[in-house]
């Protein structure tokens, strides 16, 4: 699917000088990258550990990418070139915070860590995130552990946080409703002729029933081989899940995001009254500042990796790490 159409229709790919925050980060000034791997039969997951200057031990943040073939740097062969996660890792290292970012199963360096598409489940990504945290815990260079989940990675991170011990969690532009509700909203705006058909298919999948008769126009989204994954994902309500967390939580949302609205962030925050809600003026879904919500204003953020990540994202994470100390 051409990238502009994918962006308009499918949003989350459901369908993609910072203020000083405390003396514990004062000594870091440079970052170093280290290649890391995780055994994930039938293959291996490839990742990058970015370390601050100094000996540590450091707090470490695991960055979870959005859906589709988004890689560890925030780029996608579907058309997005942002370097957003790479920039985030470098900025956090400059504040004394280590990061792990990785290519999830089926993407980039982890392309071979997936068998048949029909075997993939949403929980597979959650299990991988939990396993990575376990590997980080065994590394004596790290003393506190956090997850930052972006877009679809927000829900993966929430579920992972339920199944492993963390010191804090950050949601970046994550949905606050089950995926079918967000998909309905996006199609209603951009492809209203397909809304009724899509809603019927999504409802059936949400009940755990496969769909044989998929219109050609919706086959890219509901093809038979991806339906098991959708059936494992569609019933999950992010607001219900985030309410289960008993750790410090920050919810960050750009008000210029054309893929996930601010109302979703408010749903997450309402479900977890102890969470800190950060609304970032002018920030797009890919964590870059944009001039508005028109496509001509949005597209540079998706196509120009030289555009810097919004400093408010970095500051929100730094603040959470400090709060959880």
C-alpha positions as CSV (number, residue, x, y, z in Angstrom):
1,X,0.0,0.0,0.0
2,X,1.5,3.4,-0.9
3,X,2.6,5.3,2.1
4,X,0.3,8.4,1.8
5,X,-2.7,6.1,1.6
6,X,-1.5,4.0,4.5
7,X,-1.0,7.1,6.6
8,X,-4.5,8.5,5.7
9,X,-6.4,5.3,6.3
10,X,-4.6,3.2,8.9
11,X,-3.0,5.6,11.4
12,X,-1.4,3.5,14.0
13,X,-0.3,1.3,11.0
14,X,-3.2,-0.7,12.1
15,X,-4.0,0.0,9.5
16,X,3.3,5.0,12.4
17,X,18.6,22.1,24.2
18,X,16.7,20.1,26.9
19,X,15.9,21.3,30.4
20,X,18.0,19.8,33.1
21,X,16.0,17.3,35.2
22,X,18.1,16.5,38.2
23,X,21.6,16.0,39.4
24,X,21.5,12.2,38.9
25,X,21.8,12.9,35.1
26,X,24.4,15.7,35.2
27,X,27.5,13.8,34.3
28,X,26.4,12.3,31.0
29,X,27.5,13.9,27.8
30,X,28.0,11.3,25.1
31,X,26.5,8.1,23.9
32,X,27.8,4.8,22.6
33,X,25.8,2.1,20.6
34,X,26.2,-1.6,21.2
35,X,24.6,-4.3,19.1
36,X,22.5,-6.8,21.1
37,X,20.5,-9.9,20.3
38,X,17.7,-11.9,21.9
39,X,17.0,-15.6,21.0
40,X,13.4,-15.6,19.7
41,X,12.7,-18.9,17.8
42,X,12.4,-19.4,14.9
43,X,15.0,-16.6,14.7
44,X,16.9,-13.9,16.6
45,X,15.8,-10.3,17.5
46,X,18.3,-7.6,16.7
47,X,18.6,-4.5,18.8
48,X,20.7,-1.5,19.8
49,X,21.7,-0.6,23.3
50,X,22.7,3.1,23.6
51,X,24.8,3.8,26.7
52,X,25.6,7.2,28.3
53,X,29.1,8.2,29.1
54,X,30.5,6.9,32.4
55,X,30.5,3.6,34.2
56,X,26.9,3.4,35.5
57,X,24.9,1.7,36.7
58,X,22.3,3.5,34.7
59,X,18.5,3.6,34.5
60,X,17.5,1.9,31.2
61,X,14.5,2.6,29.0
62,X,13.2,0.1,26.4
63,X,11.6,1.8,23.4
64,X,8.8,-0.2,21.7
65,X,8.0,0.7,18.1
66,X,4.7,1.2,16.5
67,X,3.0,-1.4,14.4
68,X,3.8,-2.6,10.9
69,X,7.4,-2.9,9.7
70,X,8.6,0.0,11.8
71,X,12.2,-0.6,12.7
72,X,14.3,0.2,15.8
73,X,15.1,3.7,14.5
74,X,11.5,4.6,13.7
75,X,11.7,4.0,10.0
76,X,9.5,1.8,7.7
77,X,9.8,0.4,4.2
78,X,6.2,1.5,3.8
79,X,7.5,5.0,3.5
80,X,8.2,6.6,6.9
81,X,11.7,7.9,7.5
82,X,11.8,9.6,10.8
83,X,14.8,8.4,12.9
84,X,12.6,9.3,15.9
85,X,13.6,6.4,18.1
86,X,17.3,6.8,17.2
87,X,17.0,10.5,18.2
88,X,15.2,9.7,21.4
89,X,17.9,7.2,22.4
90,X,20.7,9.8,21.8
91,X,18.8,12.5,23.7
92,X,18.2,10.2,26.7
93,X,21.8,9.1,26.7
94,X,22.8,12.7,27.0
95,X,20.7,12.8,30.2
96,X,22.4,9.7,31.7
97,X,19.7,7.2,30.7
98,X,20.5,4.1,28.7
99,X,18.0,2.8,26.1
100,X,17.3,-0.4,24.3
101,X,15.5,-0.3,21.0
102,X,15.0,-3.3,18.7
103,X,13.5,-4.6,15.5
104,X,10.4,-6.5,16.3
105,X,9.7,-9.9,14.7
106,X,9.3,-9.7,11.0
107,X,11.0,-6.3,10.6
108,X,14.5,-5.2,9.5
109,X,17.2,-7.1,11.3
110,X,14.6,-9.4,13.0
111,X,12.9,-10.3,9.7
112,X,13.7,-14.0,10.1
113,X,12.3,-14.2,13.6
114,X,8.8,-14.9,12.3
115,X,7.4,-18.0,10.6
116,X,4.1,-17.9,8.9
117,X,2.1,-14.6,9.3
118,X,-0.9,-16.7,10.4
119,X,1.1,-17.9,13.5
120,X,1.7,-14.4,14.8
121,X,-0.3,-13.2,17.8
122,X,-0.4,-9.8,19.6
123,X,0.9,-11.6,22.7
124,X,4.0,-12.7,20.9
125,X,5.2,-9.1,20.9
126,X,4.4,-8.8,24.5
127,X,6.3,-11.9,25.4
128,X,9.3,-10.5,23.4
129,X,9.2,-7.3,25.4
130,X,9.1,-9.2,28.7
131,X,12.1,-11.3,27.6
132,X,14.1,-8.2,26.6
133,X,13.5,-6.7,30.1
134,X,14.7,-10.0,31.6
135,X,17.9,-9.8,29.6
136,X,18.4,-6.2,30.7
137,X,17.9,-7.1,34.4
138,X,20.7,-9.6,34.1
139,X,23.1,-6.8,33.0
140,X,24.8,-5.2,36.0
141,X,25.2,-1.9,34.1
142,X,21.5,-1.1,34.8
143,X,19.7,-0.5,38.0
144,X,16.2,0.7,37.1
145,X,14.0,-0.4,34.3
146,X,11.4,1.4,32.2
147,X,9.3,0.9,29.1
148,X,8.4,3.6,26.6
149,X,5.8,2.4,24.1
150,X,4.9,4.4,21.0
151,X,1.7,4.0,19.0
152,X,0.8,0.3,18.9
153,X,3.9,-0.2,21.1
154,X,2.0,1.7,23.8
155,X,-0.4,-1.2,24.3
156,X,2.4,-3.8,24.0
157,X,4.2,-1.9,26.7
158,X,1.2,-1.7,29.0
159,X,0.7,-5.5,28.8
160,X,4.4,-6.2,29.2
161,X,4.4,-4.0,32.3
162,X,1.7,-6.2,33.8
163,X,4.0,-9.3,33.4
164,X,7.4,-8.0,34.5
165,X,8.8,-5.7,37.3
166,X,9.3,-2.2,36.1
167,X,10.0,1.2,37.8
168,X,7.8,3.2,35.4
169,X,6.0,3.3,32.1
170,X,5.5,6.0,29.4
171,X,2.9,5.8,26.6
172,X,3.7,7.9,23.5
173,X,0.7,8.7,21.3
174,X,-1.0,5.4,22.3
175,X,-4.7,4.6,21.6
176,X,-7.1,4.6,24.6
177,X,-9.7,2.5,22.9
178,X,-9.7,-1.0,21.3
179,X,-8.3,-1.0,17.8
180,X,-11.7,-1.4,16.0
181,X,-13.0,1.8,17.4
182,X,-9.9,3.8,16.2
183,X,-10.1,2.1,12.8
184,X,-13.8,3.0,12.5
185,X,-12.9,6.6,13.2
186,X,-10.1,6.8,10.7
187,X,-12.1,5.1,7.9
188,X,-15.1,7.4,8.6
189,X,-12.9,10.4,7.9
190,X,-10.9,9.0,5.0
191,X,-12.9,6.2,3.3
192,X,-16.5,6.3,4.5
193,X,-17.7,3.9,1.8
194,X,-15.9,1.1,3.5
195,X,-16.9,1.8,7.1
196,X,-20.0,-0.5,7.3
197,X,-18.1,-3.4,5.8
198,X,-15.1,-2.8,8.0
199,X,-17.2,-2.6,11.1
200,X,-18.9,-5.9,10.4
201,X,-15.6,-7.7,9.8
202,X,-14.0,-6.1,12.9
203,X,-16.9,-7.1,15.1
204,X,-16.7,-10.7,13.9
205,X,-13.0,-10.8,14.5
206,X,-13.5,-9.3,17.9
207,X,-15.7,-12.2,18.8
208,X,-13.0,-14.6,17.7
209,X,-14.6,-15.6,14.5
210,X,-12.6,-15.6,11.2
211,X,-14.1,-13.9,8.1
212,X,-14.1,-15.7,4.7
213,X,-15.7,-13.0,2.6
214,X,-13.4,-10.0,2.6
215,X,-13.9,-7.3,0.0
216,X,-10.8,-6.7,-2.3
217,X,-10.6,-3.1,-1.1
218,X,-10.1,-4.3,2.5
219,X,-8.0,-7.3,1.8
220,X,-4.7,-5.6,2.8
221,X,-6.1,-5.0,6.3
222,X,-8.2,-8.2,6.8
223,X,-6.4,-10.8,4.7
224,X,-6.9,-14.3,6.0
225,X,-3.3,-14.8,7.1
226,X,-3.5,-11.7,9.4
227,X,-6.9,-12.4,10.9
228,X,-5.5,-14.6,13.8
229,X,-3.3,-11.6,14.8
230,X,-6.3,-9.2,14.7
231,X,-8.5,-11.6,16.7
232,X,-5.8,-11.6,19.4
233,X,-5.6,-7.8,19.4
234,X,-9.0,-6.4,18.7
235,X,-10.6,-7.4,22.1
236,X,-8.0,-5.7,24.2
237,X,-9.0,-2.4,25.7
238,X,-5.9,-0.2,26.5
239,X,-7.8,1.8,29.2
240,X,-8.8,-1.3,31.1
241,X,-5.2,-2.6,30.9
242,X,-3.4,0.6,32.0
243,X,-5.7,0.8,35.0
244,X,-4.0,-2.4,36.3
245,X,-0.5,-0.8,36.5
246,X,0.8,-0.1,40.0
247,X,3.9,1.9,38.9
248,X,4.5,5.5,37.9
249,X,3.0,6.2,34.5
250,X,3.3,9.2,32.1
251,X,1.0,9.6,29.1
252,X,2.4,11.8,26.3
253,X,0.2,12.9,23.4
254,X,0.8,15.4,20.6
255,X,-2.2,17.7,19.8
256,X,-1.2,17.7,16.1
257,X,-1.4,13.9,15.8
258,X,-3.7,13.0,12.9
259,X,-3.6,9.3,13.8
260,X,-4.5,9.2,17.5
261,X,-6.5,12.1,19.0
262,X,-5.9,13.8,22.3
263,X,-9.1,12.2,23.5
264,X,-7.4,8.8,23.6
265,X,-4.7,10.1,25.9
266,X,-7.4,11.5,28.1
267,X,-9.1,8.1,28.2
268,X,-5.9,6.5,29.4
269,X,-5.3,9.2,32.0
270,X,-8.9,8.8,33.3
271,X,-8.3,5.1,33.7
272,X,-5.2,5.7,35.7
273,X,-5.8,8.8,37.9
274,X,-2.2,8.6,39.3
275,X,-0.7,9.0,35.8
276,X,0.8,12.2,34.6
277,X,-0.8,13.5,31.3
278,X,1.5,15.6,29.0
279,X,-0.2,17.2,26.0
280,X,2.5,18.5,23.6
281,X,1.4,21.4,21.4
282,X,2.1,20.9,17.7
283,X,3.6,17.4,18.0
284,X,2.7,14.8,15.3
285,X,2.2,11.1,15.7
286,X,5.9,10.5,14.9
287,X,7.0,12.7,17.8
288,X,8.1,15.7,15.6
289,X,6.8,19.2,15.7
290,X,4.7,20.2,12.7
291,X,2.8,23.3,11.6
292,X,-0.6,21.8,11.6
293,X,-2.8,18.9,10.7
294,X,-3.0,19.3,6.9
295,X,-1.2,16.6,5.0
296,X,1.3,19.1,3.5
297,X,2.2,20.1,7.0
298,X,2.4,16.5,8.3
299,X,4.4,14.8,5.6
300,X,7.8,16.4,6.3
301,X,7.7,14.8,9.8
302,X,7.3,11.4,8.2
303,X,9.8,11.9,5.4
304,X,12.7,14.1,6.7
305,X,14.8,12.3,9.4
306,X,16.8,15.5,10.0
307,X,13.8,17.0,11.8
308,X,14.5,16.7,15.6
309,X,12.3,14.9,18.0
310,X,10.2,17.2,20.1
311,X,12.1,18.1,23.3
312,X,8.9,17.6,25.4
313,X,9.0,13.9,24.8
314,X,12.5,13.6,26.2
315,X,11.7,15.8,29.1
316,X,8.6,13.7,30.0
317,X,10.7,10.5,30.1
318,X,13.5,12.2,32.1
319,X,10.9,13.5,34.6
320,X,9.4,10.0,35.0
321,X,12.8,8.4,35.6
322,X,13.5,11.1,38.2
323,X,10.1,10.6,39.8
324,X,10.5,6.9,40.0
325,X,14.0,7.2,41.7
